[in-house]
Amino acid sequence: MPVVSGACDESPAAQCRAVHEVESSRRIGRFLRCSWRRSPMTHRTTPSPCPAAGDRTGSDVTSPASSGTKHPAVPHSETITAALSLHWDLGNAEVTPLMGGMNSATWHVKCHGDEWAAKAVPDGPPAEQFRYGLELASRVEETGIPCGAPVRSKDGRRTVGIVGHELALLRWVPGRELNDRNEGDMALMGVTLARAHQALGTEPVTEDQAWSRFDLLAGIEDTAVLHARPWIRPAVERVVTRLRRLRPETLTWGPVHGDPAPEHFRLDPDTGLCGLIDWGASSPWARMYDLATVVMDAGGPDAARPLIRAYLEHGALPPDEVGQALLPLLDFRYAINTLFYAGRILRDDLTGVADRAGNEERLEQARRWLVR
């Protein structure tokens, strides 16, 4: 399946299912990040009001970090073809649009027997996030982990400007998605994530900076989501209390992938290399956020034991930190899902699900974890 930063061949039905799953995870990530804006500190963030997650699919959508700002229309394939020729010397490239992303558009590119992915993101905050993720992907790929890093243009840039967008040409990462129900694949996820974290290093964080990333109640503009079900506000308040006791500033912080879901790991059967693609959700965060995210996707701590064990064996985090923080961070992830899917239910947003039961099912999954 061609994706933003890599691909494997799958049936159209599998491609559609995977895109829906990826888009849901991306929306949750953007819902979480929409309460942030860049501060003068390098890759630091400060809180700002966070709107409830709205309809954000397609190319001409309202930015989750703004109020009513419309993004420019997606560039035509002919525009992408011309840009590839001008900036990357890929003359007469075959450019095929892929299924739409969140505030972005992607194309499969073939030329002279080689293939890439091209991705265009609207100018402004989306492009800033995009460039940061490309920088991280490049750093990690230099250590031997395929990441779908950008191919620099003729004049050495990772991105070029085209009609209100930033465009990047990304290396193709072949292989299959890892299976979060297979012990060997889960161990490989843990190893790959640990290696990526170690490649990215750590960054200091103050107590205020750390807490502002975890304060679920501080920036919710539409408080109706807290009352969509009687259990939601008490559950979220309990999560906030647990996080306060955890003292997030004591965790290990640094650049993270932001969405290390199983579909973003790629195992190349020919080389045996495992890649980690799609760095569009990257930001400075506690490493435990990444680990909790992949553990949640793998079915929870018990099901994900091979993954956790492999991660710890590679030394990206001390065992005591994982033991102390994993459950509070899983609470945090499920609380985010709660607010996100409660908002979808209130708006009757059926994007990516077959019917209303899809949103209800995901909200119920979060409830079962939080009300335990």
Secondary structure per residue as TSV (DSSP state, phi and psi in degrees):
chain	resnum	aa	ss	phi	psi
A	1	M	-	360.0	118.0
A	2	P	E	-65.1	130.3
A	3	V	E	-134.4	-177.6
A	4	V	T	-56.4	-43.9
A	5	S	T	-122.9	18.8
A	6	G	E	163.4	175.8
A	7	A	E	-160.3	161.2
A	8	C	-	-145.2	160.2
A	9	D	-	-84.9	126.4
A	10	E	-	-140.6	167.5
A	11	S	-	-69.8	157.5
A	12	P	H	-56.6	-37.9
A	13	A	H	-64.4	-43.1
A	14	A	H	-65.5	-36.9
A	15	Q	H	-62.7	-46.5
A	16	C	H	-61.2	-44.2
A	17	R	H	-61.8	-44.2
A	18	A	H	-65.3	-41.2
A	19	V	H	-62.0	-42.9
A	20	H	H	-60.9	-42.5
A	21	E	H	-65.6	-43.1
A	22	V	H	-64.2	-42.9
A	23	E	H	-63.7	-38.1
A	24	S	H	-62.7	-44.0
A	25	S	H	-65.8	-35.6
A	26	R	H	-68.6	-39.4
A	27	R	H	-63.7	-40.7
A	28	I	H	-62.4	-44.2
A	29	G	H	-60.6	-41.6
A	30	R	H	-71.6	-35.0
A	31	F	H	-59.6	-41.3
A	32	L	H	-68.2	-40.9
A	33	R	H	-83.3	-11.2
A	34	C	T	-69.9	-9.5
A	35	S	T	-90.6	18.0
A	36	W	E	-127.0	148.2
A	37	R	E	-137.5	158.4
A	38	R	E	-67.9	138.4
A	39	S	-	-100.9	172.3
A	40	P	S	-60.3	-21.2
A	41	M	S	-68.9	145.1
A	42	T	T	-61.5	120.6
A	43	H	T	54.9	28.1
A	44	R	-	-100.8	161.1
A	45	T	E	-132.8	153.7
A	46	T	E	-130.7	151.9
A	47	P	E	-72.4	146.1
A	48	S	-	-144.4	163.0
A	49	P	-	-56.9	139.8
A	50	C	B	-112.0	116.6
A	51	P	-	-71.9	158.9
A	52	A	-	-63.2	147.8
A	53	A	-	-61.4	127.0
A	54	G	-	-112.1	-170.2
A	55	D	-	-70.1	115.7
A	56	R	-	-133.5	26.3
A	57	T	-	-92.6	164.8
A	58	G	S	84.4	-173.9
A	59	S	S	-98.2	-28.2
A	60	D	S	-110.6	79.2
A	61	V	-	-127.1	165.8
A	62	T	B	-78.5	130.7
A	63	S	-	-65.9	136.5
A	64	P	T	-67.3	-17.4
A	65	A	T	-100.1	9.5
A	66	S	S	-137.8	175.4
A	67	S	S	-116.3	91.5
A	68	G	S	89.3	2.4
A	69	T	-	-73.6	126.6
A	70	K	B	-94.2	136.8
A	71	H	-	-79.7	154.1
A	72	P	-	-66.0	158.6
A	73	A	-	-62.8	149.3
A	74	V	-	-61.8	135.4
A	75	P	-	-60.3	147.1
A	76	H	-	-71.2	156.1
A	77	S	H	-57.6	-34.4
A	78	E	H	-63.2	-35.5
A	79	T	H	-66.2	-41.2
A	80	I	H	-64.9	-44.4
A	81	T	H	-58.3	-44.2
A	82	A	H	-65.1	-40.6
A	83	A	H	-66.3	-38.6
A	84	L	H	-64.3	-38.5
A	85	S	H	-68.6	-43.7
A	86	L	H	-71.0	-43.7
A	87	H	H	-100.1	-21.5
A	88	W	H	-124.2	5.3
A	89	D	-	59.2	32.8
A	90	L	-	-100.4	79.1
A	91	G	T	-73.3	140.0
A	92	N	T	59.0	35.2
A	93	A	-	-69.1	145.0
A	94	E	E	-87.5	115.4
A	95	V	E	-116.7	119.9
A	96	T	E	-121.0	121.4
A	97	P	E	-62.6	142.6
A	98	L	-	-105.7	171.2
A	99	M	S	-60.8	141.4
A	100	G	-	-62.7	152.1
A	101	G	B	-114.0	-175.0
A	102	M	T	-84.2	113.0
A	103	N	T	55.1	34.1
A	104	S	B	-158.8	169.1
A	105	A	E	-141.7	146.2
A	106	T	E	-131.6	154.9
A	107	W	E	-138.1	144.7
A	108	H	E	-87.2	130.7
A	109	V	E	-119.2	128.0
A	110	K	E	-124.8	138.1
A	111	C	E	-162.2	126.0
A	112	H	T	53.9	38.3
A	113	G	T	83.6	-5.0
A	114	D	E	-105.1	165.6
A	115	E	E	-142.1	151.3
A	116	W	E	-144.4	177.4
A	117	A	E	-117.9	137.8
A	118	A	E	-109.1	139.2
A	119	K	E	-134.7	134.0
A	120	A	E	-119.8	132.6
A	121	V	E	-127.3	137.8
A	122	P	E	-58.4	148.5
A	123	D	T	-59.1	162.4
A	124	G	T	97.2	-150.8
A	125	P	H	-55.2	-40.6
A	126	P	H	-59.4	-39.8
A	127	A	H	-69.1	-35.8
A	128	E	H	-62.6	-45.7
A	129	Q	H	-61.3	-40.9
A	130	F	H	-60.2	-48.3
A	131	R	H	-63.7	-38.5
A	132	Y	H	-62.8	-45.2
A	133	G	H	-62.8	-37.6
A	134	L	H	-65.0	-37.9
A	135	E	H	-61.7	-44.2
A	136	L	H	-66.0	-43.0
A	137	A	H	-59.1	-40.1
A	138	S	H	-64.6	-42.5
A	139	R	H	-63.7	-44.0
A	140	V	H	-70.4	-39.3
A	141	E	H	-63.2	-29.7
A	142	E	T	-62.9	-20.1
A	143	T	T	-90.5	1.6
A	144	G	T	104.7	4.1
A	145	I	-	-98.6	115.2
A	146	P	-	-61.6	128.3
A	147	C	-	-130.1	5.5
A	148	G	-	64.5	41.7
A	149	A	-	-68.1	157.4
A	150	P	B	-71.7	144.1
A	151	V	-	-88.8	124.1
A	152	R	-	-68.2	145.5
A	153	S	-	-71.0	176.6
A	154	K	T	-56.8	-32.6
A	155	D	T	-99.2	16.8
A	156	G	S	88.8	11.2
A	157	R	-	-93.1	148.9
A	158	R	S	-77.5	-31.2
A	159	T	-	-134.3	156.7
A	160	V	E	-129.7	152.4
A	161	G	E	-86.7	132.6
A	162	I	E	-143.6	125.8
A	163	V	T	33.3	61.6
A	164	G	T	78.1	12.4
A	165	H	E	-133.5	161.9
A	166	E	E	-105.9	128.7
A	167	L	E	-112.1	135.8
A	168	A	E	-128.9	147.8
A	169	L	E	-106.2	119.5
A	170	L	E	-108.7	141.0
A	171	R	E	-62.6	144.0
A	172	W	-	-80.8	130.6
A	173	V	-	-113.0	104.0
A	174	P	-	-77.9	165.2
A	175	G	S	126.8	-177.5
A	176	R	E	-106.7	154.9
A	177	E	E	-66.0	148.9
A	178	L	-	-79.8	152.1
A	179	N	-	-101.2	115.8
A	180	D	T	-78.1	11.1
A	181	R	T	-114.5	3.6
A	182	N	-	-106.3	125.1
A	183	E	H	-60.7	-41.7
A	184	G	H	-63.8	-41.9
A	185	D	H	-66.3	-39.4
A	186	M	H	-63.0	-41.3
A	187	A	H	-61.3	-39.4
A	188	L	H	-65.9	-35.9
A	189	M	H	-60.5	-45.8
A	190	G	H	-62.2	-43.5
A	191	V	H	-62.8	-47.5
A	192	T	H	-65.2	-42.6
A	193	L	H	-64.5	-42.2
A	194	A	H	-61.5	-43.7
A	195	R	H	-62.7	-40.1
A	196	A	H	-64.2	-44.8
A	197	H	H	-60.7	-43.1
A	198	Q	H	-65.6	-35.3
A	199	A	H	-66.4	-30.3
A	200	L	H	-86.3	-20.6
A	201	G	-	76.8	-171.7
A	202	T	-	-120.6	163.2
A	203	E	-	-138.8	146.0
A	204	P	-	-72.2	156.8
A	205	V	-	-146.6	142.1
A	206	T	-	-85.8	167.2
A	207	E	H	-61.1	-43.3
A	208	D	H	-66.0	-42.9
A	209	Q	H	-61.3	-44.8
A	210	A	H	-63.4	-46.1
A	211	W	H	-68.0	-35.1
A	212	S	H	-63.7	-24.0
A	213	R	H	-75.8	-19.0
A	214	F	H	-113.5	-4.3
A	215	D	-	-79.1	95.2
A	216	L	T	-65.1	-28.4
A	217	L	T	-92.9	-12.0
A	218	A	T	-70.9	-36.9
A	219	G	T	-117.9	19.5
A	220	I	B	-78.4	114.8
A	221	E	S	-78.5	-41.7
A	222	D	-	-101.2	93.0
A	223	T	G	-73.1	-3.1
A	224	A	G	-59.6	-29.0
A	225	V	G	-63.5	-29.3
A	226	L	G	-70.6	-18.0
A	227	H	G	-115.2	10.4
A	228	A	S	-63.5	-29.6
A	229	R	S	-139.2	147.1
A	230	P	T	-58.5	-28.5
A	231	W	T	-84.0	-13.1
A	232	I	H	-68.2	-54.7
A	233	R	H	-61.5	-47.1
A	234	P	H	-58.1	-38.9
A	235	A	H	-65.6	-44.0
A	236	V	H	-65.9	-40.2
A	237	E	H	-62.3	-38.2
A	238	R	H	-64.6	-39.5
A	239	V	H	-61.9	-44.3
A	240	V	H	-61.0	-41.6
A	241	T	H	-62.0	-43.5
A	242	R	H	-63.3	-39.3
A	243	L	H	-67.2	-36.7
A	244	R	H	-58.7	-45.3
A	245	R	H	-65.2	-30.5
A	246	L	H	-67.3	-31.0
A	247	R	-	59.5	79.0
A	248	P	G	-56.7	-25.6
A	249	E	G	-66.1	-15.8
A	250	T	G	-85.4	-6.7
A	251	L	S	-79.5	171.0
A	252	T	-	-85.2	120.7
A	253	W	E	-112.5	153.0
A	254	G	E	169.9	-177.7
A	255	P	E	-63.9	137.3
A	256	V	E	-130.9	163.5
A	257	H	-	-66.8	-45.1
A	258	G	S	96.2	-23.4
A	259	D	-	-153.6	59.0
A	260	P	-	-79.0	60.3
A	261	A	-	-74.0	157.5
A	262	P	G	-53.5	-35.1
A	263	E	G	-71.1	-8.1
A	264	H	G	-96.1	-2.2
A	265	F	E	-95.6	136.8
A	266	R	E	-128.8	122.0
A	267	L	E	-104.9	118.4
A	268	D	-	-87.1	111.5
A	269	P	T	-66.3	-22.4
A	270	D	T	-76.9	-38.3
A	271	T	T	-104.5	-18.5
A	272	G	-	78.3	1.8
A	273	L	-	-79.4	140.3
A	274	C	E	-109.0	125.3
A	275	G	E	-103.9	166.8
A	276	L	E	-133.6	109.6
A	277	I	-	-109.8	175.8
A	278	D	-	62.9	77.9
A	279	W	-	-95.6	22.3
A	280	G	T	-71.1	-13.9
A	281	A	T	-100.0	10.8
A	282	S	-	-66.0	146.7
A	283	S	E	-168.8	166.5
A	284	P	E	-70.5	129.2
A	285	W	E	-160.1	172.4
A	286	A	E	-68.2	134.0
A	287	R	H	-56.2	-29.4
A	288	M	H	-61.3	-24.2
A	289	Y	H	-62.5	-45.9
A	290	D	H	-61.8	-46.4
A	291	L	H	-64.0	-42.7
A	292	A	H	-63.3	-36.6
A	293	T	H	-63.3	-47.7
A	294	V	H	-72.0	-33.4
A	295	V	H	-65.0	-41.7
A	296	M	H	-59.9	-45.8
A	297	D	H	-64.9	-28.5
A	298	A	T	-85.2	2.9
A	299	G	T	105.0	8.0
A	300	G	S	105.0	172.7
A	301	P	T	-58.9	-40.0
A	302	D	T	-67.2	-48.3
A	303	A	T	-66.3	-30.6
A	304	A	T	-94.6	18.1
A	305	R	H	-56.1	-41.3
A	306	P	H	-61.6	-35.6
A	307	L	H	-67.6	-48.9
A	308	I	H	-62.4	-43.4
A	309	R	H	-60.7	-44.8
A	310	A	H	-66.2	-39.2
A	311	Y	H	-61.4	-47.1
A	312	L	H	-65.4	-36.1
A	313	E	H	-63.6	-22.6
A	314	H	T	-95.4	4.4
A	315	G	T	71.9	21.6
A	316	A	S	-72.6	-26.0
A	317	L	S	-142.3	148.8
A	318	P	-	-71.1	144.7
A	319	P	H	-55.7	-36.7
A	320	D	H	-62.7	-38.2
A	321	E	H	-66.9	-42.4
A	322	V	H	-64.4	-43.6
A	323	G	H	-62.3	-36.4
A	324	Q	H	-78.7	-36.5
A	325	A	H	-103.5	-15.6
A	326	L	H	-61.5	-49.1
A	327	L	H	-65.2	-45.6
A	328	P	H	-60.0	-35.8
A	329	L	H	-73.4	-33.7
A	330	L	H	-64.9	-40.8
A	331	D	H	-55.1	-45.5
A	332	F	H	-60.0	-46.2
A	333	R	H	-63.4	-41.8
A	334	Y	H	-70.0	-31.4
A	335	A	H	-66.1	-39.8
A	336	I	H	-60.6	-46.0
A	337	N	H	-59.4	-39.2
A	338	T	H	-58.4	-51.5
A	339	L	H	-64.5	-38.5
A	340	F	H	-65.8	-51.4
A	341	Y	H	-74.9	-28.4
A	342	A	H	-62.9	-40.3
A	343	G	H	-63.4	-40.9
A	344	R	H	-62.4	-41.1
A	345	I	H	-64.2	-43.1
A	346	L	H	-63.1	-34.7
A	347	R	H	-90.5	-3.0
A	348	D	T	56.4	43.4
A	349	D	-	-85.5	113.2
A	350	L	-	-107.2	14.0
A	351	T	T	-60.5	125.1
A	352	G	T	82.6	0.7
A	353	V	S	-126.9	156.4
A	354	A	S	-72.3	-35.5
A	355	D	S	-160.9	-176.4
A	356	R	H	-60.8	-27.9
A	357	A	H	-62.1	-26.5
A	358	G	H	-62.6	-47.1
A	359	N	H	-65.4	-41.4
A	360	E	H	-62.7	-39.1
A	361	E	H	-63.0	-42.3
A	362	R	H	-70.3	-35.1
A	363	L	H	-66.5	-38.6
A	364	E	H	-66.1	-36.9
A	365	Q	H	-59.0	-44.0
A	366	A	H	-65.3	-40.6
A	367	R	H	-61.4	-42.9
A	368	R	H	-61.4	-32.9
A	369	W	H	-75.6	-44.9
A	370	L	H	-78.2	-34.4
A	371	V	-	-100.1	76.9
A	372	R	-	-134.0	360.0
